[in-house]
C-alpha cells in the first residue's frame, strides 16, 4: 500500500503579487527548478520527493529575502535547529544583532 503525505491544510490557491515578488527576487530564480522553495509563501503545502532538485540559494540570501514569511526563508530543518539552539527566532535575531554590533565596536 502506497503511503501519501497529508497536507496541513488544502492549498490556498495562487500566490499574490507580493508573494511572487519575494520568490522571483531570488538570484537563483531563473535557473532553479526546485519544487519546494523556502521563499515560497506556500512552502508548507509543497511536497518534496526524494531525488528532486533542492534550493541552491545561500542561507543569508534566503533570510534577507524571506523576512516577512512565516518560515523566514529557511528550511524546516534550519528552523528546528535555531529553535533548539536559541529557543526562538527572536532570540536568534538578538544574538546575531549583538555579534554584529560587537564586531563593529571592537
C-alpha positions in Angstrom: 0.0 0.0 0.0 1.4 3.4 -1.0 1.8 5.9 1.8 1.0 9.5 1.0 1.8 12.7 2.9 -1.1 14.5 4.4 -1.1 18.3 3.9 -1.8 20.5 6.9 -4.5 22.4 5.0 -5.7 22.4 1.4 -3.6 24.7 -0.8 -4.7 28.4 -0.6 -4.6 28.9 -4.3 -2.3 31.1 -6.2 0.5 33.4 -4.9 -0.3 37.1 -4.5 1.9 39.6 -6.4 3.8 40.4 -3.2 4.5 36.7 -2.5 5.6 36.1 -6.1 7.8 39.2 -6.0 9.7 37.7 -3.0 10.0 34.4 -4.8 11.2 35.9 -8.0 13.7 38.2 -6.3 16.0 35.2 -5.5 19.2 35.3 -7.6 18.7 31.6 -8.4 15.0 32.0 -9.6 15.6 31.8 -13.3 17.7 28.7 -13.2 16.2 26.9 -10.2 13.6 24.2 -10.7 13.3 23.0 -7.0 9.7 22.0 -6.3 9.9 23.2 -2.7 11.5 26.7 -2.2 11.7 28.3 1.3 10.9 31.7 -0.3 7.6 30.3 -1.5 4.7 31.5 0.6 3.1 28.1 0.0 6.2 26.3 1.2 4.2 24.3 3.9 1.9 22.7 1.3 4.5 21.9 -1.3 5.9 18.3 -1.4 9.5 17.3 -1.9 10.1 13.8 -3.3 13.4 12.0 -2.9 15.7 12.7 -5.9 14.2 16.0 -6.9 16.4 19.1 -7.0 16.8 21.3 -4.0 17.0 25.1 -3.5 20.6 26.3 -4.1 20.2 29.9 -2.7 22.5 30.8 0.2 21.1 30.9 3.7 21.9 34.6 4.2 20.2 35.4 0.9 17.1 33.5 1.9 16.9 35.1 5.3 17.2 38.6 3.8 14.5 37.9 1.2 12.2 35.9 3.4 12.0 38.3 6.4 8.2 38.6 6.1 7.5 34.9 5.5 6.3 32.6 8.3 9.4 30.3 7.8 11.7 33.4 7.4 13.1 31.9 4.2 14.5 28.9 6.0 14.0 25.1 5.5 12.1 23.3 8.3 15.4 21.7 9.4 17.1 25.1 9.8 14.2 26.5 11.8 14.2 23.5 14.1 18.0 24.0 14.7 17.5 27.6 15.5 14.7 26.8 17.9 16.7 24.1 19.6 19.9 26.2 20.0 18.5 29.7 20.6 15.0 28.9 21.8 13.2 31.2 19.4 13.6 33.2 16.1 13.6 36.5 18.1 16.4 35.3 20.3 18.4 34.2 17.2 18.0 37.7 15.8 19.0 39.3 19.1 22.2 37.2 19.3 23.0 37.9 15.6 22.5 41.6 16.1 24.7 41.5 19.3 27.5 39.8 17.3 27.4 42.3 14.5 27.5 45.2 17.0 30.3 43.7 19.0 32.3 43.2 15.8 31.8 46.8 14.7 32.7 48.4 18.1 35.9 46.3 18.5 
